[in-house]
Amino acid sequence: MDLYVVYTRQTAQGQECWGIQSTGDSRLAYRTMGGAILERRSITLSNLGSSIAHWLRKGFCCAGNAYFFDEDAATFGTEHPDFRGVQGYVLFCMPPDIAQAVIDIEPVALQAFAGSSIDQSAMRQWLSEQEQNSEFMIAPVTHPIYALLLAETAINHGWPLFTANPKPPNQSPSSARMEWVEFLSTSFAEQQVFAALSVLGFSVAQKLMFASVELNSTEASNFL
């Protein structure tokens, strides 16, 4: 998702914004007010200076150069739209295709939850939320099983993995069980992490490769 430079001014109707993409030879610009897009245009690099000068003459002031644009809500914000409403996270990953990632991980996730004391509706709700995201799958702080599922998937598939805490283990949870217990113990009780690993033992070790990579028997036994 692109970052935008945002210019704002206060009017009798409310705050009016111009936001323009921060990079590119041809940059999208949006004029918004009150949760509505008033104007959308493409501005070439050669016309960028004159456009900004025009906004400044109209009373707009630069509000910052690191804003995200949520087109559905027609708002600019410093928080990525995928994280709005997230009450804290442990880690998140960036799959190349979120919709496909959700389809692939759903049977594994639901089977894992079937072996736990957690209501499957919580997992279904989480999967539904991830499907609505534009770039990231996010593991919330509500339970370690989400972080373990995403970490296993991201590391095995080479997806970028980001964390709220210090750098995570380089190996997946199935290959570095104790390292992940230590890492996640900053967010969860160790016993809860051990329990989540136990629940994920069969499903992660046997199925989480989405039929594109096969685990050998040694890898599977190391996880169990």
URQUI-V213210 format. One line per field, one symbol per residue. ss: DSSP state (@ for helix, = for strand, . for the rest). burial: I if it has 9 or more other C-alpha atoms within 8 Angstrom, else O. A space follows every 10 residues. Layout:
# URQUI-V213210
ss = ???
burial = ???
This chain:
# URQUI-V213210
ss = ...======= =..======= =....===== ===..===== ====@@@@@@ @@@@@@@... ========== ....===... @@@.....== ====...@@@ @@@@@@@@@@ @@@@.....@ @@@@@@@@@@ @@....==== ...@@@@@@@ @@@@@@@..= ===....... ......@@@@ @@@@.....@ @@@@@@@@@@ @@@@@@@... ......@@@@ @@@.
burial = OOIIIIIIIO OOOOIIIIII IIOOOOIIII IIIOOIIOOI OOIIIOOIOO IOOOIIOOOI OOOOIOIIII OOOIIIIOOO IOOOOOOOII IIIIIOOIOO IIOIIIOIII IIIIOOOOOI OOIIOOIOOI IOIOIIIIII IOOIIIIIII IIIIIIOOII IOIOOOOOIO OIIIIIIOII IIIIIOOIOI OIIIOIIOII IIIIIIIIIO OOOOIOOOII OOIO
